[in-house]
Amino acid sequence: MKRTLRDRLRSWLRPDRADARADHGIDMLIRDEAHRLDTLDPDTHRRWQMLRNTITARPQPHTPQPSTITGRILRPALVGGILASAAMMVFVLWKTAPVPEQRFVTGRGQMSAITLADSSDVILNHSSEVQVAPMIAGRSRTVTLHGEAFFKVRKNGAPFQVLTSAGSVEVLGTEFNVRERQGAFEVAVVSGRVRVRVPRADGDRSVELTRGMVLVIADGDTSCAPREIRFTPYPGWMHNRLVFQDTPLASVCEELEARFDCRVRISRNSAARERISGTLESRSADNALASLAALTGLSLRHEADAYILE
């Protein structure tokens, strides 16, 4: 059956024929019909041209484009999710990545307050050094001490160990002071409980200390008998006091020299061997030496480069 011009136009104008081949077919159809009708009406060419312009200007089918996040404003919920994921990633990295080994040192006349990666606090006394082993969450924490330091250990379930050349201290969460100088070893507990291990030729000794107890082991001493802390506040060096118990005067002077970075001389050798027990005010070298002179009955004078007890 012969198709009419109307049918042919409808078939070519279907939405699914919107491609280059359809446009070419429309042009052929219009041109043929224009040529046939041009002989009948001289104005036919102008009318067909108007029809061609109307057809070719029809709306083209919309082809959806792939969506992209680039350049768009993210929804608040999506932003919150991304931030939460980032925070979780940082937390996981902190929990798994070890904190590198750290080393802190104080010189003569210096003290230093330190906060470790596990939030434990360490106050390092003068002429001291503490080395902190790499810390990994959930694993044992270890520091090595040379000198004296006060520890306030944060309880997190992981053991905390302080190593010295004279012995070691193990804790879970407590406040305590450790001193290791010239072969002498002292551990005192302000709160909590610690276990002190002291190496001996016949086997290590283990002593548990609770709040208010101190263990003092002099160089060459084989006993491990704890006793009560006799002086408060403790430790004195954190409260501008120096506490000595049956300590040779020469050792007291060495402590004052390191504390204040000064020189102290004892004019009489016999006085150097005297043993001192008591508390010295230590806000300044002048105050501390004046208290020492009053305690020993010695006189004190100050030269250009030293304090002299005689």
Rosetta blueprint (number, residue, H / E / L):
1 M L
2 K L
3 R L
4 T L
5 L H
6 R H
7 D H
8 R H
9 L H
10 R H
11 S H
12 W H
13 L L
14 R L
15 P H
16 D H
17 R H
18 A L
19 D L
20 A H
21 R H
22 A H
23 D H
24 H H
25 G H
26 I H
27 D H
28 M H
29 L H
30 I H
31 R H
32 D H
33 E H
34 A H
35 H H
36 R H
37 L H
38 D H
39 T L
40 L L
41 D L
42 P L
43 D L
44 T H
45 H H
46 R H
47 R H
48 W H
49 Q H
50 M H
51 L H
52 R H
53 N H
54 T H
55 I H
56 T H
57 A L
58 R L
59 P L
60 Q L
61 P L
62 H L
63 T L
64 P L
65 Q L
66 P L
67 S L
68 T L
69 I L
70 T L
71 G L
72 R L
73 I L
74 L L
75 R L
76 P H
77 A H
78 L H
79 V H
80 G H
81 G H
82 I H
83 L H
84 A H
85 S H
86 A H
87 A H
88 M H
89 M H
90 V H
91 F H
92 V H
93 L H
94 W H
95 K H
96 T H
97 A L
98 P L
99 V E
100 P L
101 E L
102 Q E
103 R E
104 F E
105 V E
106 T L
107 G L
108 R L
109 G L
110 Q L
111 M L
112 S E
113 A E
114 I E
115 T E
116 L L
117 A L
118 D L
119 S L
120 S L
121 D E
122 V E
123 I E
124 L E
125 N L
126 H L
127 S L
128 S L
129 E E
130 V E
131 Q E
132 V E
133 A L
134 P L
135 M E
136 I L
137 A L
138 G L
139 R L
140 S L
141 R E
142 T E
143 V E
144 T E
145 L E
146 H E
147 G E
148 E E
149 A E
150 F E
151 F E
152 K E
153 V L
154 R L
155 K L
156 N L
157 G L
158 A L
159 P L
160 F E
161 Q E
162 V E
163 L E
164 T L
165 S L
166 A L
167 G L
168 S E
169 V E
170 E E
171 V E
172 L L
173 G L
174 T L
175 E E
176 F E
177 N E
178 V E
179 R E
180 E E
181 R E
182 Q L
183 G L
184 A E
185 F E
186 E E
187 V E
188 A E
189 V E
190 V E
191 S E
192 G L
193 R E
194 V E
195 R E
196 V E
197 R E
198 V E
199 P L
200 R L
201 A L
202 D L
203 G L
204 D L
205 R E
206 S E
207 V E
208 E E
209 L E
210 T E
211 R L
212 G L
213 M E
214 V E
215 L E
216 V E
217 I E
218 A L
219 D L
220 G L
221 D L
222 T L
223 S L
224 C L
225 A L
226 P L
227 R E
228 E E
229 I L
230 R L
231 F L
232 T L
233 P L
234 Y L
235 P L
236 G H
237 W H
238 M H
239 H H
240 N L
241 R E
242 L E
243 V E
244 F E
245 Q E
246 D E
247 T E
248 P E
249 L H
250 A H
251 S H
252 V H
253 C H
254 E H
255 E H
256 L H
257 E H
258 A H
259 R H
260 F H
261 D L
262 C L
263 R L
264 V E
265 R E
266 I E
267 S L
268 R L
269 N H
270 S H
271 A H
272 A H
273 R L
274 E L
275 R E
276 I E
277 S E
278 G E
279 T E
280 L E
281 E E
282 S L
283 R L
284 S L
285 A H
286 D H
287 N H
288 A H
289 L H
290 A H
291 S H
292 L H
293 A H
294 A H
295 L H
296 T H
297 G L
298 L L
299 S L
300 L E
301 R E
302 H E
303 E L
304 A L
305 D L
306 A L
307 Y E
308 I E
309 L E
310 E L
